[in-house]
Amino acid sequence: MCAWGRAIPKRCHCEDPANRFPLQPHYPSDVRAVTTSLRDAAGGWPAALWLALVAVVAIGGAGGASSGGIALAAAACLGACALAGVAAAGGVRPWSPPPRRVIVYVAALAAVGLVSYASIAWSLTPQASYGDADRWLVAAAAAAVGTVLAGLLRRPLEAAVWVLCGASLPLIAYAIQQRAHGEFFQTSPRLQGVLGYPNAIGAYAALSAPAALWLASSPQRARRVAGCATLALLVLGLALSSSRGGVLAAVLGCGIWLAVSERRTESGAALLAVLVVTAPAARWGLDQPSFKALDVPFTVPAGSRLVWYSLAAVVAAAVLGPLAVELAQRAGPRVRRACGLAVLVVAVAGALLAVVRLSSQHGGPIGALSHVWHQLSGGGAVGSTDHLTQLSTNLRGRWWGEAWDGFTAHPWRGNGAGSFETIDRLARPDFQQAGQEHSAFLHVLSGTGLLGAIPAIIALAAAGACMATVTRLRGAERSAALALVAGVGAFALHNQIDWEWQQTALTVLAYPIPVLVACAAGSTRAVMAARARRQGLAVLAATALALAAIPVTLPVLSNNALGRADRLETQGRTDEARVEADLAAALDRTSVNAQLERASLLQQLGRPADARRAVDHALSLEPENDRTWLTLAGYQRYCWDDPGWRKSIDRARELAGHDTVFAGTDAEVVAASDACVGNEPG
């Protein structure tokens, strides 16, 4: 059966007699071959823009966690959708309506975003809810831009594979280079790079590993080189970030791919060759002081040898991996079965040895089972240097329980999107480490309750329905789609045990993929509207998408105004600084920092009553914020001669929870209060 791809129906290729992999197409002339190659390369520019957006958001926007990164991601995705809508409505390109499951997927994500915006009204932390709602807007926009990519790319699924693999350069290779020279600020000695969180590298590796394995087992040598090099970077990233959830999800994703692939022997050979050459470099890196130091800020450079050893491992994988695939391709059925059986025997023997070793260390099988259960159910923290050797949930059990309690306390509307840190702090004020839920499901439940969970479940089901359309594909498209499905499934699993919601660079990378699969499998019919109707649609699409981009740009503008206020204040231009602070507060009405900056400037201008109103406004936004109460105590003590400052400090201490500032003596707490207002009596 001939099947080259739906976007180029005039070309076809025939499968080999063994039905193992497609042969290369034959062209009647070299001129035609060159022309076709150039046309295909020109059709890849949307994929290049997609990859460039991911890299810019990751590197320039702190992994997409900063307000600027969120705004950039949302503006780019919404802008692409607006341009596509205008082009379709203006008759520049015919419009093909996406499958219904795609529409449901995008609409459900947008609905969760609307609920998150609404939760600002009752949230424990309105500013955090605002940021969380902006991330849902990015998710919906990224999913919507998948329809644009599906219409522009000649081979959208293969392009998605290349984008996933290409992202390893800014997300992992750049992180290794940063660690080598100490040009970073880490919250952990584990590798984290521009994403700012070690487990985010694990999530990316889980998403991309099956796609890299698909390339590594390709019949084309150039693809095999790229795939094996990417696999080497992913292995290094997983090891140096010590992401246990990432390792688990990546292994499951690759296992699914190996189970459904028609080239499992070639894939296994490539994976084995990559592991052989990268494991020594990864082990050497983990033994370096840079990955073991526990003194903040963890800025111990690993040295240039980390770059050279990593580069050597990648080059060796790019050379030996394709050779291993070549040998696997020439193997007969008997050799393939023998190799598969040998791998199975080695895996079973390794598992048995691990069980025996664990049993000997803990006094027998019962002791080993008791130790494993204690690790999984215990609430203790895991040190950064022994992450890969521990089974502990690393406080997740406690966080999951608190998130569930937060949901049951307000089951219908939740506590406000992204408010879990406050829930955790109030639930365990005696514990010294705060965190996130580490679960997408509990994040939605505790934040927005059933009001947000229902559309979130619909979005998840629609994404699953989009991925299920892989059964309709054939040939190379089906093979690439299976790798993408395995990666997205592993990514979804990882998000239930490690929630990388802050890093919108991963959102831009992952959320369009279900749309691409559904559009590749669905047959759509071009719809041409009348001229007047097209013009109306153009105006409507541009207006709606422009308005949708406003919420994510306001926090950026507010932060810029606050920065200008700080600079003007240091120059002694207090009145001008107050104008900028007022602008910042007007642009982002959920910003506590803007209100406190206004209070400071108003106090300096001799307007204590207005300063008091600004502090009261900050307290009305986040009454559970210990820092705001501490600031109020400082003003009461040194500026307003208010004897109520002791009660404010007591209230701050009650709310402090994990904040070590309040673990000291009363004098130290008062000193911290002084620092909030500069310790200058009014």
Buried (B, 14 or more C-beta within 10 A) or exposed (E): EEBBBBBBEEEBBEBEEEEEBBEEEEBEEEEEEEEBEEEEEEBBEBBBBBBBBBBBBBBBBBBBBBBBBBBBBBBBBBBBBBBBBBBBBEBEEEBBEBBEBBBBBBBBBBBBBBBBBBBBEBBBBBBBBBBBBBBBBBBBBBBBBBBBBBBBBBBBBBBBBBBBBBBBEBBBBBBBBBBBEBEBEBEBBBBBBBBBBBBBBBBBBBBBBBBBBBBBBBBEEEBBBBBBBBBBBBBBBBBBBBBBBBBBBBBBBBEBBBEBBBBBBBBBBBBBBBBBBBBEBBEBBBEBEBBBBEEEEBBBBBBEEBBEBBBBBBBBBBBBBBBBBEBBBEBEEEEBEEBBEEBEEEEEEEEEEEEEEBBEEBEEEEBBEEBEEEBEEBBEBBEBBEBBEBBBBBBBBBBBEBBBEBBEEBEEBBBBBBBBBBBBBBBBBEBEEBBBBBBBBBBBBBBBBBBBBBBBBBBBBBBBBBBBBBEBBBBBBBBBBBBBBBBBBBBBBBBBBBBBBBBBBBBBBBBBBBBBBBBBBBEBEEEEBEEEEBBEBBEEBBEEBEEBBEBBBBBBBBBBBBEBBBEBBEEEBBEBBBBBBBBBBBBBBBBBBBBBBBBBBBBBBEBBEBBBBBBBBBBEBBEBBBBBBBBBBBBBBBBBEBEEBBBBBBBBBBBBBBBEBBEEEEEEBBEBBBEBBEEEEE
